[in-house]
């Protein structure tokens, strides 16, 4: 009886597979506000997709690579000194490999890329409003509904104080979220701007909304006080300007960036000249004058050197996932969650073989996405632009993880893997159609 009931449940969800993408969009919309509800929805969508497309998913070589990586990570956890912590650390990786495999089969079209980008931009607006209220109006809140179904914690003045964090635990995490949304939203803005120019789009309301959203997102990003977020947002603006051939804009952005850098790092006479124009909020943050008494143990260079030394001591299997924090505290007498570099962290905690395989799989995705952009003369201009936006968001994610680690926030981790899945899904479908067309010809 129980088996029959379960089969009926699975048959129902399999029959609803065509609506799975809509459920994923709803999950993305509510993710920032309720990670648990978003996670449950994304989990069901992934399960349905695996049940429906198991053979298709299991035949893709990239998924074989992630299966092998999963085995290596499990082996690494088995050799860890603290096996409990190491096996718990697997939950930051293995479920997301399954999510990636499922959604790379589910996401197939450029239309889906647009829908996902729109949902992310819309969903970011409440987060930005809450964050600005937190920083400038002193908003504070501690709300829990059914434990973690809805858990809102708003620290007045931000976290750390003076840095906007919204519902995220730290300003750097919120900055990473904002910069990804900003990149995708900027792609939508450019697409709608071009449509309005050629009058194929009669309404200017989408462009107006995107303009307001991008401005508020950028303002919030500034007040996260995240140097990494600033740098990647500027890099994205330059990349879009180069892609569009807007040389004047490129020159303007380059001039602004150069002025800020000179104010921060130039010899004193030159720096003083530029500091008359550039607010101290920017140059003092870049050169650490804003935080002059920071302990050496909190410097990224110190953390990276320690992580590298750990990797060299246990090069094959590492020390075990989630081991860095305890080892660093024992050495430096200061608490630190991670070494602010994903690839060094993986080298130290899982060993070089796992890390090299992980980097190789990311390179595979990056190269395949670049190859599709190279073939872009066969793709509509609008489709090319939205795909470029996702490609740029992927590059931004890689850059973020060279100076931070994003996988410890469930929302940000899921978003990152969905972006990778979107790129792979569209590339795979395009390559299939291209091969089919070639054989037919």
VOGU-3710 file (C-alpha; in Angstrom, 3 decimals, decimal comma):
1> xxxxxxxxxx> 0,000/0,000/0,000  2,780/2,421/0,951  4,723/1,524/-2,205  1,645/2,186/-4,372  1,083/5,558/-2,697  4,722/6,596/-3,217  4,523/5,565/-6,883  1,442/7,753/-7,319  3,261/10,685/-5,737  6,284/10,219/-8,025
11> xxxxxxxxxx> 4,023/9,786/-11,084  2,262/13,025/-10,219  5,481/14,995/-9,951  6,892/13,398/-13,106  3,749/14,424/-14,973  4,291/17,968/-13,726  7,865/18,128/-15,022  6,977/20,636/-17,715  6,033/23,059/-14,957  9,240/22,424/-13,031
21> xxxxxxxxxx> 10,926/25,478/-14,422  8,113/27,665/-13,109  8,655/26,191/-9,647  12,357/26,977/-9,913  11,542/30,584/-10,743  9,271/30,856/-7,710  12,027/29,351/-5,582  14,513/31,946/-6,842  12,035/34,712/-6,055  11,549/33,660/-2,430
31> xxxxxxxxxx> 15,116/32,426/-1,842  16,483/35,699/-0,400  13,583/36,032/2,042  13,136/32,361/2,975  16,098/30,101/2,168  14,294/27,028/3,555  11,215/27,335/1,314  13,457/28,108/-1,648  15,650/25,106/-0,890  12,701/22,717/-0,557
41> xxxxxxxxxx> 11,268/23,899/-3,870  14,603/23,701/-5,685  15,130/20,244/-4,162  11,781/18,978/-5,478  12,481/20,413/-8,920  15,873/18,703/-8,993  14,320/15,405/-7,887  11,605/15,562/-10,543  14,155/16,381/-13,239  16,414/13,509/-12,180
51> xxxxxxxxxx> 13,452/11,092/-12,272  12,359/12,299/-15,681  15,736/12,728/-17,366  18,051/10,352/-15,536  19,456/8,794/-18,713  20,054/12,141/-20,359  21,778/13,533/-17,268  23,917/10,432/-16,699  25,229/10,474/-20,283  26,836/13,914/-20,061
61> xxxxxxxxxx> 30,644/13,734/-19,605  30,693/16,868/-17,442  28,435/15,141/-14,932  30,824/12,175/-14,898  33,506/14,629/-13,848  31,412/15,873/-10,931  30,626/12,260/-9,971  34,368/11,510/-9,836  34,933/14,707/-7,839  32,254/13,574/-5,371
71> xxxxxxxxxx> 34,101/10,290/-4,846  37,399/12,115/-4,245  35,750/14,451/-1,739  34,225/11,504/0,158  37,624/9,778/0,241  39,202/12,988/1,524  36,607/13,212/4,298  37,431/9,631/5,272  41,065/10,605/5,910  40,244/13,753/7,922
81> xxxxxxxxxx> 41,200/14,053/11,584  37,716/15,365/12,354  35,611/13,094/10,166  32,292/14,403/11,469  33,100/17,974/10,459  34,498/16,816/7,106  31,426/14,779/6,189  29,166/17,651/7,243  31,242/19,895/4,969  30,266/17,707/2,020
91> xxxxxxxxxx> 26,752/19,178/2,232  28,155/22,467/0,916  29,191/20,675/-2,293  27,587/17,322/-3,147  23,892/18,384/-3,125  24,796/21,318/-5,351  26,451/18,988/-7,863  23,076/17,199/-8,102  21,293/20,552/-8,420  23,706/21,555/-11,188
101> xxxxxxxxxx> 23,216/18,311/-13,121  19,421/18,522/-12,894  19,134/22,178/-13,898  21,637/21,906/-16,724  19,104/19,480/-18,216  16,130/21,667/-17,267  17,466/25,014/-18,548  17,709/24,885/-22,333  16,735/28,209/-23,884  17,691/31,874/-23,928
111> xxxxxxxxxx> 14,123/32,675/-22,840  14,760/30,827/-19,598  17,939/32,830/-19,066  15,929/36,050/-19,336  13,230/34,781/-16,992  15,783/33,801/-14,391  17,571/37,161/-14,634  14,293/39,073/-14,265  13,312/37,038/-11,200  16,685/37,678/-9,583
121> xxxxxxxxxx> 16,460/41,438/-10,186  12,891/41,609/-8,835  13,806/39,484/-5,824  16,767/41,718/-4,990  14,641/44,831/-4,466  13,227/43,894/-1,015  16,748/42,962/0,080  18,125/46,335/-1,021  15,272/48,253/0,650  15,794/46,338/3,906
131> xxxxxxxxxx> 19,532/46,952/3,720  19,231/50,682/3,128  16,717/50,925/5,993  19,115/48,981/8,182  21,999/51,350/7,470  20,295/54,745/7,321  17,096/54,340/9,372  18,398/52,010/12,047  15,969/49,222/11,201  16,348/46,135/13,382
141> xxxxxxxxxx> 14,367/42,916/13,538  14,518/39,416/14,953  11,710/37,333/13,484  11,451/33,544/13,524  8,484/31,564/12,237  8,516/27,789/12,788  12,247/27,840/13,570  13,848/28,370/10,140  10,869/28,582/7,763  11,213/32,347/8,071
151> xxxxxxxxxx> 14,227/33,666/9,951  14,851/37,379/9,547  17,643/39,013/11,498  18,356/42,665/10,748  21,228/44,150/12,740  20,847/47,939/13,140  23,686/49,750/11,424  24,752/46,708/9,434  27,153/43,831/10,009  29,968/44,693/10,541
161> xxxxxxxxxx> 28,702/48,037/11,893  28,557/50,691/9,189  28,369/48,142/6,340  25,035/47,159/4,809  24,222/43,441/5,100  20,394/43,265/4,796  19,181/39,740/5,674  22,586/38,215/4,952  24,963/37,381/7,789  27,795/39,617/6,562
171> xxxxxxxxxx> 28,260/42,604/4,269  30,719/40,693/2,048  28,137/37,964/1,415  25,504/40,554/0,552  28,006/42,253/-1,784  28,623/38,955/-3,592  24,869/38,503/-4,053  24,425/42,078/-5,271  27,254/41,953/-7,774  25,868/38,815/-9,446
181> xxxxxxxxxx> 22,385/40,346/-9,650  23,909/43,623/-10,881  25,729/41,867/-13,737  22,622/40,006/-14,911  20,408/43,073/-14,450  22,784/45,225/-16,467  22,506/42,726/-19,307  18,700/42,985/-19,187  18,959/46,787/-19,098  21,140/46,873/-22,217
191> xxxxxxxxxx> 18,804/44,476/-24,016  15,712/46,561/-23,208  17,537/49,789/-24,057  18,434/48,432/-27,495  14,863/47,231/-28,064  13,506/50,660/-27,169  15,944/52,366/-29,547  14,769/50,309/-32,520  11,135/50,784/-31,366  10,453/47,053/-31,296
201> xxxxxxxxxx> 9,461/47,529/-27,666  6,641/50,044/-27,238  6,621/50,238/-23,454  9,454/51,899/-21,562  8,260/50,606/-18,178  10,594/47,551/-18,130  13,554/49,817/-18,878  12,426/52,270/-16,199  12,153/49,510/-13,605  15,557/48,099/-14,544
211> xxxxxxxxxx> 17,095/51,585/-14,354  15,778/52,082/-10,822  16,795/48,537/-9,838  20,349/48,894/-11,164  20,868/52,271/-9,501  19,611/51,048/-6,118  21,606/47,817/-6,398  24,749/49,785/-7,177  24,140/52,180/-4,278  23,657/49,239/-1,921
221> xxxxxxxxxx> 26,815/47,636/-3,302  28,778/50,799/-2,535  27,569/50,791/1,071  28,534/47,157/1,611  32,026/48,675/1,685  33,276/45,565/-0,116  36,390/46,221/-2,172  35,873/42,935/-3,984  32,304/43,846/-4,912  33,370/47,279/-6,151
231> xxxxxxxxxx> 36,161/45,843/-8,282  34,010/43,167/-9,917  31,152/45,599/-10,610  33,592/47,984/-12,321  35,111/45,076/-14,228  31,606/44,108/-15,407  30,860/47,666/-16,556  34,115/47,744/-18,539  33,367/44,323/-20,031  29,905/45,435/-21,172
241> xxxxxxxxxx> 31,325/48,675/-22,590  33,966/46,707/-24,504  31,351/44,222/-25,712  29,098/47,033/-26,925  31,989/49,013/-28,415  31,324/52,061/-26,212  34,822/53,516/-26,153  33,815/56,823/-24,516  32,202/54,983/-21,605  35,254/52,744/-21,277
251> xxxxxxxxxx> 37,479/55,804/-21,130  35,264/57,463/-18,515  35,182/54,399/-16,268  38,930/53,912/-16,665  39,544/57,559/-15,712  37,395/57,263/-12,575  39,067/54,029/-11,522  42,536/55,469/-12,146  41,718/58,532/-10,039  40,575/56,391/-7,109
261> xxxxxxxxxx> 43,642/54,136/-7,342  45,990/57,122/-7,502  44,280/58,672/-4,480  44,787/55,411/-2,601  48,245/54,247/-3,646  50,194/57,019/-5,439  53,144/58,822/-3,788  51,995/61,455/-1,293  52,075/64,611/-3,523  50,142/62,868/-6,311
271> xxxxxxxxxx> 47,762/61,142/-3,889  46,972/64,389/-2,084  46,015/66,017/-5,387  43,505/63,282/-6,247  42,189/63,097/-2,682  40,770/66,579/-3,159  38,298/65,055/-5,604  37,941/61,403/-4,561  35,975/60,868/-1,308  37,945/59,239/1,506
281> xxxxxxxxxx> 35,173/56,613/1,721  36,718/54,997/-1,380  40,481/55,519/-1,234  40,766/54,947/2,528  38,925/51,639/2,173  41,189/50,503/-0,651  44,492/51,186/1,106  43,179/50,152/4,563  43,610/53,622/6,083  40,010/53,210/7,208
291> xxxxxxxxxx> 41,065/50,239/9,372  44,703/50,971/10,300  44,925/48,637/13,315  43,775/45,441/11,643  45,608/42,365/13,065  48,068/40,667/10,718  46,153/37,395/11,155  43,114/38,986/9,484  45,090/39,984/6,408  44,257/37,884/3,366
301> xxxxxxxxxx> 47,944/37,391/2,553  48,483/35,744/5,952  45,459/33,488/5,498  46,527/32,454/2,000  50,057/31,626/3,104  48,743/29,472/5,938  46,290/27,647/3,640  49,070/26,990/1,131  51,317/25,580/3,851  48,502/23,246/4,953
311> xxxxxxxxxx> 48,032/22,061/1,356  51,728/21,274/1,036  51,688/19,217/4,244  48,770/17,007/3,116  48,785/17,321/-0,694  46,741/14,233/-1,586  43,699/14,220/0,680  43,989/17,497/2,593  43,090/18,013/6,235  39,348/17,544/5,758
321> xxxxxxxxxx> 36,553/19,941/4,925  35,817/22,564/7,616  39,247/21,981/9,174  40,803/25,348/8,299  39,019/27,324/10,998  40,237/25,149/13,886  43,779/24,905/12,547  44,001/28,662/12,014  42,659/29,406/15,494  45,236/27,059/17,031
331> xxxxxxxxxx> 48,054/28,742/15,109  47,016/32,422/15,199  44,799/32,539/18,299  42,052/34,263/16,323  38,715/32,884/14,995  38,355/32,794/11,205  35,838/30,807/9,176  37,786/30,387/5,945  40,925/31,637/4,147  39,090/33,998/1,764
341> xxxxxxxxxx> 40,054/31,965/-1,298  37,947/28,991/-2,368  40,687/27,289/-4,361  43,310/27,538/-1,617  40,713/26,359/0,893  39,907/23,291/-1,198  43,627/22,581/-1,676  44,186/22,680/2,082  41,037/20,785/3,055  40,583/18,237/0,227
351> xxxxxxxxxx> 44,000/17,972/-1,427  45,379/18,893/-4,824  43,735/16,107/-6,922  40,216/17,186/-5,915  41,026/20,868/-6,362  42,618/20,381/-9,785  39,618/18,340/-10,945  37,228/20,999/-9,621  39,167/23,754/-11,420  39,278/21,631/-14,577
361> xxxxxxxxxx> 35,481/21,250/-14,561  35,057/25,006/-14,104  37,500/25,588/-16,970  35,451/23,191/-19,117  32,329/25,289/-18,477  34,225/28,535/-19,100  35,727/27,314/-22,370  32,454/25,860/-23,677  30,679/29,137/-22,888  33,423/31,099/-24,630
371> xxxxxxxxxx> 33,162/28,853/-27,674  29,428/29,515/-27,915  30,068/33,260/-27,769  32,633/32,849/-30,541  29,922/31,252/-32,684  27,634/34,132/-31,791  27,188/35,236/-35,418  24,739/32,336/-35,663  22,764/33,574/-32,622  20,369/36,516/-32,411
381> xxxxxxxxxx> 21,910/39,705/-31,016  19,541/39,742/-28,033  20,226/36,094/-27,235  23,952/36,703/-27,508  23,755/39,556/-25,001  21,840/37,624/-22,338  24,209/34,675/-22,680  27,177/37,048/-22,386  25,621/38,332/-19,144  25,597/34,832/-17,657
391> xxxxxxxxxx> 29,120/34,188/-18,890  30,223/37,437/-17,234  28,411/36,495/-14,001  30,318/33,197/-14,029  33,631/35,033/-14,455  32,582/37,384/-11,644  31,841/34,381/-9,418  35,309/32,950/-10,090  36,918/36,304/-9,266  34,854/36,577/-6,078
401> xxxxxxxxxx> 36,090/33,202/-4,940  39,722/34,141/-5,386  39,308/36,712/-2,587  36,424/35,166/-0,631  34,406/31,947/-0,271  30,751/32,059/-1,316  29,655/28,466/-0,698  28,904/28,914/3,025  25,755/30,943/2,303  23,115/28,541/0,999
411> xxxxxxxxxx> 21,356/31,166/-1,144  24,521/32,370/-2,796  25,835/28,846/-3,310  22,603/27,712/-4,977  22,519/30,817/-7,182  26,094/30,206/-8,307  25,405/26,622/-9,347  22,201/27,629/-11,138  24,173/30,141/-13,203  26,691/27,439/-14,122
421> xxxxxxxxxx> 23,817/25,070/-14,959  22,188/27,714/-17,157  25,376/28,174/-19,169  25,883/24,417/-19,587  22,250/23,738/-20,461  22,126/26,334/-23,234  25,537/25,318/-24,596  24,558/21,645/-24,680  21,282/22,330/-26,467  22,928/24,659/-28,984
431> xxxxxxxxxx> 25,641/22,095/-29,744  23,012/19,391/-30,225  21,027/21,561/-32,638  24,190/22,576/-34,481  25,265/18,947/-34,933  21,767/17,959/-36,048  21,677/20,791/-38,588  25,141/19,823/-39,831  24,153/16,193/-40,383  20,904/17,203/-42,085
441> x> 22,856/19,416/-44,471
//
